[in-house]
Amino acid sequence: EVWTFNPLKKGTSTISMEYTHYWDGEEEPMLTFALTVVVK
């Protein structure tokens, strides 16, 4: 998969994602991911 994010303004922000199989009744994410983005 490819995810594209377009900034709305300058600054710093964190993008966080979680991967889970919610349809299987899993409550805890199988994978978590976070990154800090700086737009100048």
PDB file of N, CA, C and O in Angstrom:
ATOM      1  N   GLU A   1       0.831  -1.179   0.000  1.00  0.00           N
ATOM      2  CA  GLU A   1       0.000   0.000   0.000  1.00  0.00           C
ATOM      3  C   GLU A   1       0.873   1.238   0.000  1.00  0.00           C
ATOM      4  O   GLU A   1       1.996   1.228   0.505  1.00  0.00           O
ATOM      5  N   VAL A   2       0.348   2.287  -0.565  1.00  0.00           N
ATOM      6  CA  VAL A   2       1.023   3.585  -0.559  1.00  0.00           C
ATOM      7  C   VAL A   2       0.070   4.591   0.058  1.00  0.00           C
ATOM      8  O   VAL A   2      -1.082   4.709  -0.361  1.00  0.00           O
ATOM      9  N   TRP A   3       0.554   5.314   1.052  1.00  0.00           N
ATOM     10  CA  TRP A   3      -0.233   6.356   1.708  1.00  0.00           C
ATOM     11  C   TRP A   3       0.424   7.691   1.372  1.00  0.00           C
ATOM     12  O   TRP A   3       1.640   7.835   1.497  1.00  0.00           O
ATOM     13  N   THR A   4      -0.368   8.654   0.950  1.00  0.00           N
ATOM     14  CA  THR A   4       0.139   9.983   0.623  1.00  0.00           C
ATOM     15  C   THR A   4      -0.519  10.994   1.543  1.00  0.00           C
ATOM     16  O   THR A   4      -1.742  11.027   1.677  1.00  0.00           O
ATOM     17  N   PHE A   5       0.301  11.815   2.173  1.00  0.00           N
ATOM     18  CA  PHE A   5      -0.194  12.858   3.068  1.00  0.00           C
ATOM     19  C   PHE A   5       0.236  14.204   2.514  1.00  0.00           C
ATOM     20  O   PHE A   5       1.395  14.387   2.143  1.00  0.00           O
ATOM     21  N   ASN A   6      -0.692  15.141   2.456  1.00  0.00           N
ATOM     22  CA  ASN A   6      -0.389  16.485   1.987  1.00  0.00           C
ATOM     23  C   ASN A   6      -0.498  17.448   3.159  1.00  0.00           C
ATOM     24  O   ASN A   6      -1.528  17.486   3.832  1.00  0.00           O
ATOM     25  N   PRO A   7       0.553  18.230   3.414  1.00  0.00           N
ATOM     26  CA  PRO A   7       0.519  19.149   4.548  1.00  0.00           C
ATOM     27  C   PRO A   7      -0.448  20.303   4.303  1.00  0.00           C
ATOM     28  O   PRO A   7      -0.626  20.757   3.173  1.00  0.00           O
ATOM     29  N   LEU A   8      -1.065  20.765   5.381  1.00  0.00           N
ATOM     30  CA  LEU A   8      -1.967  21.911   5.308  1.00  0.00           C
ATOM     31  C   LEU A   8      -1.253  23.207   5.651  1.00  0.00           C
ATOM     32  O   LEU A   8      -1.641  24.284   5.198  1.00  0.00           O
ATOM     33  N   LYS A   9      -0.195  23.090   6.464  1.00  0.00           N
ATOM     34  CA  LYS A   9       0.575  24.272   6.843  1.00  0.00           C
ATOM     35  C   LYS A   9       1.926  23.832   7.397  1.00  0.00           C
ATOM     36  O   LYS A   9       2.151  22.643   7.624  1.00  0.00           O
ATOM     37  N   LYS A  10       2.814  24.780   7.611  1.00  0.00           N
ATOM     38  CA  LYS A  10       4.125  24.499   8.190  1.00  0.00           C
ATOM     39  C   LYS A  10       3.976  24.092   9.643  1.00  0.00           C
ATOM     40  O   LYS A  10       3.039  24.509  10.323  1.00  0.00           O
ATOM     41  N   GLY A  11       4.912  23.270  10.116  1.00  0.00           N
ATOM     42  CA  GLY A  11       4.889  22.873  11.514  1.00  0.00           C
ATOM     43  C   GLY A  11       5.324  21.430  11.692  1.00  0.00           C
ATOM     44  O   GLY A  11       5.800  20.786  10.757  1.00  0.00           O
ATOM     45  N   THR A  12       5.151  20.935  12.908  1.00  0.00           N
ATOM     46  CA  THR A  12       5.529  19.572  13.270  1.00  0.00           C
ATOM     47  C   THR A  12       4.296  18.825  13.749  1.00  0.00           C
ATOM     48  O   THR A  12       3.471  19.366  14.485  1.00  0.00           O
ATOM     49  N   SER A  13       4.182  17.579  13.322  1.00  0.00           N
ATOM     50  CA  SER A  13       3.042  16.759  13.723  1.00  0.00           C
ATOM     51  C   SER A  13       3.473  15.300  13.773  1.00  0.00           C
ATOM     52  O   SER A  13       4.499  14.924  13.206  1.00  0.00           O
ATOM     53  N   THR A  14       2.685  14.487  14.454  1.00  0.00           N
ATOM     54  CA  THR A  14       2.944  13.058  14.535  1.00  0.00           C
ATOM     55  C   THR A  14       1.822  12.305  13.836  1.00  0.00           C
ATOM     56  O   THR A  14       0.642  12.584  14.050  1.00  0.00           O
ATOM     57  N   ILE A  15       2.204  11.352  13.003  1.00  0.00           N
ATOM     58  CA  ILE A  15       1.243  10.475  12.339  1.00  0.00           C
ATOM     59  C   ILE A  15       1.346   9.114  13.008  1.00  0.00           C
ATOM     60  O   ILE A  15       2.427   8.526  13.061  1.00  0.00           O
ATOM     61  N   SER A  16       0.231   8.612  13.518  1.00  0.00           N
ATOM     62  CA  SER A  16       0.205   7.312  14.201  1.00  0.00           C
ATOM     63  C   SER A  16      -0.808   6.403  13.519  1.00  0.00           C
ATOM     64  O   SER A  16      -1.897   6.836  13.143  1.00  0.00           O
ATOM     65  N   MET A  17      -0.433   5.136  13.367  1.00  0.00           N
ATOM     66  CA  MET A  17      -1.332   4.154  12.761  1.00  0.00           C
ATOM     67  C   MET A  17      -1.283   2.863  13.561  1.00  0.00           C
ATOM     68  O   MET A  17      -0.276   2.546  14.194  1.00  0.00           O
ATOM     69  N   GLU A  18      -2.376   2.132  13.524  1.00  0.00           N
ATOM     70  CA  GLU A  18      -2.453   0.817  14.159  1.00  0.00           C
ATOM     71  C   GLU A  18      -3.056  -0.164  13.167  1.00  0.00           C
ATOM     72  O   GLU A  18      -3.987   0.168  12.434  1.00  0.00           O
ATOM     73  N   TYR A  19      -2.520  -1.365  13.152  1.00  0.00           N
ATOM     74  CA  TYR A  19      -3.045  -2.435  12.301  1.00  0.00           C
ATOM     75  C   TYR A  19      -3.636  -3.506  13.199  1.00  0.00           C
ATOM     76  O   TYR A  19      -2.974  -4.008  14.108  1.00  0.00           O
ATOM     77  N   THR A  20      -4.878  -3.846  12.935  1.00  0.00           N
ATOM     78  CA  THR A  20      -5.539  -4.880  13.720  1.00  0.00           C
ATOM     79  C   THR A  20      -6.581  -5.589  12.865  1.00  0.00           C
ATOM     80  O   THR A  20      -6.996  -5.069  11.829  1.00  0.00           O
ATOM     81  N   HIS A  21      -6.994  -6.749  13.286  1.00  0.00           N
ATOM     82  CA  HIS A  21      -8.094  -7.468  12.644  1.00  0.00           C
ATOM     83  C   HIS A  21      -9.332  -7.279  13.514  1.00  0.00           C
ATOM     84  O   HIS A  21      -9.697  -8.172  14.279  1.00  0.00           O
ATOM     85  N   TYR A  22      -9.965  -6.145  13.401  1.00  0.00           N
ATOM     86  CA  TYR A  22     -11.129  -5.845  14.239  1.00  0.00           C
ATOM     87  C   TYR A  22     -12.269  -6.827  14.002  1.00  0.00           C
ATOM     88  O   TYR A  22     -13.066  -7.081  14.905  1.00  0.00           O
ATOM     89  N   TRP A  23     -12.351  -7.379  12.797  1.00  0.00           N
ATOM     90  CA  TRP A  23     -13.421  -8.322  12.493  1.00  0.00           C
ATOM     91  C   TRP A  23     -13.228  -9.667  13.201  1.00  0.00           C
ATOM     92  O   TRP A  23     -14.170 -10.454  13.303  1.00  0.00           O
ATOM     93  N   ASP A  24     -12.001  -9.935  13.695  1.00  0.00           N
ATOM     94  CA  ASP A  24     -11.732 -11.156  14.456  1.00  0.00           C
ATOM     95  C   ASP A  24     -11.901 -10.944  15.955  1.00  0.00           C
ATOM     96  O   ASP A  24     -11.674 -11.861  16.744  1.00  0.00           O
ATOM     97  N   GLY A  25     -12.298  -9.746  16.344  1.00  0.00           N
ATOM     98  CA  GLY A  25     -12.500  -9.456  17.753  1.00  0.00           C
ATOM     99  C   GLY A  25     -11.223  -9.108  18.502  1.00  0.00           C
ATOM    100  O   GLY A  25     -11.216  -9.065  19.732  1.00  0.00           O
ATOM    101  N   GLU A  26     -10.137  -8.859  17.765  1.00  0.00           N
ATOM    102  CA  GLU A  26      -8.883  -8.483  18.415  1.00  0.00           C
ATOM    103  C   GLU A  26      -9.012  -7.091  19.023  1.00  0.00           C
ATOM    104  O   GLU A  26      -9.514  -6.167  18.384  1.00  0.00           O
ATOM    105  N   GLU A  27      -8.560  -6.957  20.247  1.00  0.00           N
ATOM    106  CA  GLU A  27      -8.618  -5.657  20.903  1.00  0.00           C
ATOM    107  C   GLU A  27      -7.281  -4.934  20.850  1.00  0.00           C
ATOM    108  O   GLU A  27      -7.243  -3.704  20.811  1.00  0.00           O
ATOM    109  N   GLU A  28      -6.186  -5.684  20.847  1.00  0.00           N
ATOM    110  CA  GLU A  28      -4.859  -5.081  20.798  1.00  0.00           C
ATOM    111  C   GLU A  28      -4.366  -5.049  19.348  1.00  0.00           C
ATOM    112  O   GLU A  28      -4.547  -6.022  18.615  1.00  0.00           O
ATOM    113  N   PRO A  29      -3.746  -3.943  18.928  1.00  0.00           N
ATOM    114  CA  PRO A  29      -3.217  -3.880  17.566  1.00  0.00           C
ATOM    115  C   PRO A  29      -2.076  -4.871  17.367  1.00  0.00           C
ATOM    116  O   PRO A  29      -1.286  -5.119  18.278  1.00  0.00           O
ATOM    117  N   MET A  30      -2.001  -5.427  16.174  1.00  0.00           N
ATOM    118  CA  MET A  30      -0.921  -6.345  15.824  1.00  0.00           C
ATOM    119  C   MET A  30       0.366  -5.574  15.536  1.00  0.00           C
ATOM    120  O   MET A  30       1.467  -6.090  15.728  1.00  0.00           O
ATOM    121  N   LEU A  31       0.214  -4.337  15.076  1.00  0.00           N
ATOM    122  CA  LEU A  31       1.350  -3.513  14.692  1.00  0.00           C
ATOM    123  C   LEU A  31       0.995  -2.060  14.950  1.00  0.00           C
ATOM    124  O   LEU A  31      -0.116  -1.630  14.642  1.00  0.00           O
ATOM    125  N   THR A  32       1.913  -1.310  15.504  1.00  0.00           N
ATOM    126  CA  THR A  32       1.727   0.130  15.661  1.00  0.00           C
ATOM    127  C   THR A  32       2.894   0.835  14.992  1.00  0.00           C
ATOM    128  O   THR A  32       4.001   0.302  14.914  1.00  0.00           O
ATOM    129  N   PHE A  33       2.629   2.036  14.514  1.00  0.00           N
ATOM    130  CA  PHE A  33       3.628   2.796  13.784  1.00  0.00           C
ATOM    131  C   PHE A  33       3.397   4.270  14.067  1.00  0.00           C
ATOM    132  O   PHE A  33       2.258   4.736  14.038  1.00  0.00           O
ATOM    133  N   ALA A  34       4.455   4.998  14.338  1.00  0.00           N
ATOM    134  CA  ALA A  34       4.339   6.444  14.551  1.00  0.00           C
ATOM    135  C   ALA A  34       5.564   7.125  13.963  1.00  0.00           C
ATOM    136  O   ALA A  34       6.679   6.612  14.060  1.00  0.00           O
ATOM    137  N   LEU A  35       5.350   8.274  13.359  1.00  0.00           N
ATOM    138  CA  LEU A  35       6.469   9.058  12.858  1.00  0.00           C
ATOM    139  C   LEU A  35       6.180  10.533  13.052  1.00  0.00           C
ATOM    140  O   LEU A  35       5.026  10.961  13.068  1.00  0.00           O
ATOM    141  N   THR A  36       7.235  11.291  13.199  1.00  0.00           N
ATOM    142  CA  THR A  36       7.116  12.734  13.343  1.00  0.00           C
ATOM    143  C   THR A  36       7.472  13.380  12.011  1.00  0.00           C
ATOM    144  O   THR A  36       8.497  13.064  11.408  1.00  0.00           O
ATOM    145  N   VAL A  37       6.618  14.282  11.566  1.00  0.00           N
ATOM    146  CA  VAL A  37       6.796  14.958  10.287  1.00  0.00           C
ATOM    147  C   VAL A  37       7.036  16.436  10.548  1.00  0.00           C
ATOM    148  O   VAL A  37       6.328  17.059  11.339  1.00  0.00           O
ATOM    149  N   VAL A  38       8.042  16.995   9.877  1.00  0.00           N
ATOM    150  CA  VAL A  38       8.332  18.426   9.977  1.00  0.00           C
ATOM    151  C   VAL A  38       8.146  19.032   8.592  1.00  0.00           C
ATOM    152  O   VAL A  38       8.826  18.640   7.643  1.00  0.00           O
ATOM    153  N   VAL A  39       7.226  19.986   8.474  1.00  0.00           N
ATOM    154  CA  VAL A  39       6.976  20.686   7.215  1.00  0.00           C
ATOM    155  C   VAL A  39       7.568  22.077   7.353  1.00  0.00           C
ATOM    156  O   VAL A  39       7.195  22.837   8.246  1.00  0.00           O
ATOM    157  N   LYS A  40       8.494  22.404   6.461  1.00  0.00           N
ATOM    158  CA  LYS A  40       9.166  23.717   6.523  1.00  0.00           C
ATOM    159  C   LYS A  40       8.644  24.658   5.469  1.00  0.00           C
ATOM    160  O   LYS A  40       9.097  25.799   5.380  1.00  0.00           O
TER     161      LYS A  40
END
